[in-house]
Amino acid sequence: MEVKIKLVRFLSKGDERRFFLGLNEILAVKSCSGLGCFLVVKIDRRVLSNAMTKELIALLSRYGICLAPLSVLADSKKFSWIKDPGFYWYKSMFEDS
């Protein structure tokens, strides 16, 4: 699956490096490439676990990145828990435009 996210401005080279280190530590993330002000992240859904999903959500949240592109995960039974409105990410993923 490919997820296209709009990047934010990094505060320093180290800040940017830490973001990409965090992204690359998620085993289900197979690659990422820039496309203008967007980042296209290729995720292997077969490998993606609940824990990895939470790490990805946390990383993107920390950097203020809109989570709406990840909402497609909730369509599968495996990740239906993502739709719980009690989670901190719900608004960014399902309500923000």
N, C-alpha and C positions, 0 to 999 in steps of 0.2 A: 504494500500500500504506500502511496505517496501522500505526504502532508505538506501543504504549502503554507508557511507561516511568515507573517510580516515581522521583520526584525526591528528591534529598537536600537537606539544609539548606545553603544558601549561607552563606559566612562573612562576606560583606559585599555591599553593593549592587554594587560594582565586580566582585566575584567572579561574581555572577549575570549582570551585563552581559557579561562576557567569555565566559561559557558560551553565552549566546544569540547573541553575535557569531560565535563559532565554529560554532555550529549553522547560522546563516544564511549562512555562507560556503560551505557545502556545497551546490553548485548543484542537486543532486537533492532537497534538502529544500524542499518547496513551501510548507509552513506548519507551525505548531505552535500548539497551544492547550491551556490548562490545563483539567484536569478533576479537581477536588479536589486530592489530593497526587500526581496523575499528569499527565504531559505526553503529549499525542497528537501525534505527528510524522507528517506526510504526506510520503511519499517517492515520487518518480517512479522506478520500477525501470528504466524504459527509458533514463533519463538516468544512473542510478547506475553509476559505473565502479568498478573495483577500488580505485583510489586514493581515491575519495570514500568508499568503504566502510571502508577503513583509517582515514581521517580521522574518520569517525563513531565507529568502534570506539575509537579513541584518545581522542577527546573524552569519550565516556561513561565510559571506563575511568579517565581522569584524575579525574573527579568521583565515582568509586566507584559508578556506576550499573550495576545488573545488566544484563548483555548478553543474557540469555535471549530477550527479545522479538526480537532480531535473528537468532536461530537459523533462522527461516523462510527467510532468504535462502539458506541452504546447500542448500535443496531444489532450487534451480535449478542447472543445469549451469554457468552463468556464474560462480556463486559457490561451487561445490563445494569450492574451496580453503580456505574458512572452516573446514571440518571437520577440518583437519589438527591433531592434538593437540600438535604442536610449537609452535604459536603461543601467545603469552602470554594471549590472550583465551579459549582453549578452555574452561578450567574455568568461568569466569563465564558463558559462553554455553551450555554443554551439560551441565555437571555440578552447578552450584549450583542450589539450589531457590528 
